Amino acid sequence: MNYIPVLSTLVTFTFVVAVFNRYRHKKGLHLLFWGLGLVFYGLGTLSEVVMSFTYNTAVLKLWYLSGAMLTAAWLGQGTVFLLVRRRNWAKALAAVLLTMSLASLVLVVLAPVTEAAGAFDPSQPISTQYKEIMVRNGWIIFLTVILNLYGTVTLVGGALVSAYLFWRKRVLANRLVGNLLIAGGALLPAMAGSFVQAGIVDWLYISELIGVILMYAGFLQATAPQPVKRSQPIAATPG
């Protein structure tokens, strides 16, 4: 059994509690979408834990839907709600995301599996076996690419833009550091696919753990109360 997904799951759901607790006090759609995105993240790593014991088609599809398709996009949508001042634009993008997410759910649930499922090896990462088991049609692949591209650009890009604005204004250094940590943490899982293709199969699990730790650390850093000496317009922050 690989214990890295277990650690990732524990850290992720601890992070989920922190975000939803802040949402309970502060409100804000950005916190709601971040919390839901992290739930998807945690479901993905929890699926890896289950699949390290035995094969289950429903869990495999949950892993692909939550981890490979929805996590980045929903986290990124949270950043859109934080940074985009025109609320109608942000809500319109959220409606498109919800529609694409529901379509992804239907397509993944209906996706057939091959006989390779009988040869599934729990000692090997899911990322090295799922392509031979779950049949992904063109629509599933298309939505996977679009959702991940949208999520990576909005989450990482938004964090970097916020970090730059804090650096330029020389205010709230904790939020500058926090946004840089969030950007770095979000990039790691996004890069994992390249390492898997290169044969470094365990990198997916490692990147998930380091990624969520960095994002959690960034969230705590960015939301830590800090005295503000003077009032001036500043960039949006995690909340």
QUICOR-V135699 format. One record per residue. N is the residue number from 1. OMEGA is omega in whole degrees, -180 to 180 (999 if undefined). Layout:
n=N omega=OMEGA
n=N omega=OMEGA
This chain:
n=1 omega=176
n=2 omega=-175
n=3 omega=-179
n=4 omega=177
n=5 omega=177
n=6 omega=178
n=7 omega=179
n=8 omega=-180
n=9 omega=180
n=10 omega=180
n=11 omega=-176
n=12 omega=-177
n=13 omega=170
n=14 omega=176
n=15 omega=179
n=16 omega=-180
n=17 omega=-179
n=18 omega=-178
n=19 omega=-179
n=20 omega=175
n=21 omega=177
n=22 omega=177
n=23 omega=180
n=24 omega=-178
n=25 omega=-173
n=26 omega=-173
n=27 omega=-179
n=28 omega=-179
n=29 omega=179
n=30 omega=179
n=31 omega=178
n=32 omega=-178
n=33 omega=175
n=34 omega=180
n=35 omega=179
n=36 omega=177
n=37 omega=178
n=38 omega=174
n=39 omega=177
n=40 omega=178
n=41 omega=-179
n=42 omega=177
n=43 omega=178
n=44 omega=-180
n=45 omega=176
n=46 omega=177
n=47 omega=178
n=48 omega=177
n=49 omega=-179
n=50 omega=-177
n=51 omega=175
n=52 omega=176
n=53 omega=-174
n=54 omega=177
n=55 omega=174
n=56 omega=-176
n=57 omega=-179
n=58 omega=180
n=59 omega=177
n=60 omega=180
n=61 omega=175
n=62 omega=178
n=63 omega=-178
n=64 omega=-178
n=65 omega=-175
n=66 omega=-175
n=67 omega=-174
n=68 omega=-174
n=69 omega=-166
n=70 omega=-171
n=71 omega=-175
n=72 omega=-176
n=73 omega=-179
n=74 omega=173
n=75 omega=179
n=76 omega=178
n=77 omega=175
n=78 omega=178
n=79 omega=176
n=80 omega=178
n=81 omega=-180
n=82 omega=-169
n=83 omega=-176
n=84 omega=-175
n=85 omega=178
n=86 omega=-173
n=87 omega=-180
n=88 omega=178
n=89 omega=-179
n=90 omega=180
n=91 omega=178
n=92 omega=177
n=93 omega=178
n=94 omega=178
n=95 omega=177
n=96 omega=179
n=97 omega=180
n=98 omega=179
n=99 omega=179
n=100 omega=179
n=101 omega=178
n=102 omega=177
n=103 omega=178
n=104 omega=179
n=105 omega=-178
n=106 omega=-177
n=107 omega=-179
n=108 omega=178
n=109 omega=-177
n=110 omega=-178
n=111 omega=180
n=112 omega=175
n=113 omega=-177
n=114 omega=179
n=115 omega=179
n=116 omega=178
n=117 omega=-180
n=118 omega=-180
n=119 omega=-179
n=120 omega=-179
n=121 omega=-179
n=122 omega=-179
n=123 omega=180
n=124 omega=-180
n=125 omega=177
n=126 omega=-174
n=127 omega=180
n=128 omega=-173
n=129 omega=-170
n=130 omega=-177
n=131 omega=179
n=132 omega=-176
n=133 omega=-177
n=134 omega=-180
n=135 omega=-180
n=136 omega=177
n=137 omega=-176
n=138 omega=-180
n=139 omega=178
n=140 omega=180
n=141 omega=179
n=142 omega=-180
n=143 omega=178
n=144 omega=-180
n=145 omega=-177
n=146 omega=-179
n=147 omega=180
n=148 omega=177
n=149 omega=179
n=150 omega=-178
n=151 omega=-179
n=152 omega=-179
n=153 omega=-176
n=154 omega=-178
n=155 omega=-178
n=156 omega=180
n=157 omega=180
n=158 omega=179
n=159 omega=-180
n=160 omega=178
n=161 omega=179
n=162 omega=179
n=163 omega=180
n=164 omega=-179
n=165 omega=176
n=166 omega=179
n=167 omega=-178
n=168 omega=-178
n=169 omega=179
n=170 omega=179
n=171 omega=172
n=172 omega=-178
n=173 omega=180
n=174 omega=-180
n=175 omega=172
n=176 omega=180
n=177 omega=-179
n=178 omega=-180
n=179 omega=177
n=180 omega=177
n=181 omega=178
n=182 omega=179
n=183 omega=180
n=184 omega=180
n=185 omega=179
n=186 omega=-178
n=187 omega=-174
n=188 omega=178
n=189 omega=180
n=190 omega=-179
n=191 omega=-172
n=192 omega=-179
n=193 omega=180
n=194 omega=179
n=195 omega=177
n=196 omega=178
n=197 omega=-180
n=198 omega=178
n=199 omega=178
n=200 omega=-167
n=201 omega=-178
n=202 omega=-176
n=203 omega=179
n=204 omega=-179
n=205 omega=-179
n=206 omega=-178
n=207 omega=177
n=208 omega=-179
n=209 omega=-180
n=210 omega=-179
n=211 omega=-178
n=212 omega=176
n=213 omega=179
n=214 omega=180
n=215 omega=179
n=216 omega=178
n=217 omega=178
n=218 omega=178
n=219 omega=180
n=220 omega=-180
n=221 omega=-176
n=222 omega=-178
n=223 omega=178
n=224 omega=-179
n=225 omega=180
n=226 omega=176
n=227 omega=178
n=228 omega=-174
n=229 omega=-179
n=230 omega=-178
n=231 omega=177
n=232 omega=180
n=233 omega=179
n=234 omega=-177
n=235 omega=176
n=236 omega=-178
n=237 omega=-179
n=238 omega=171
n=239 omega=999
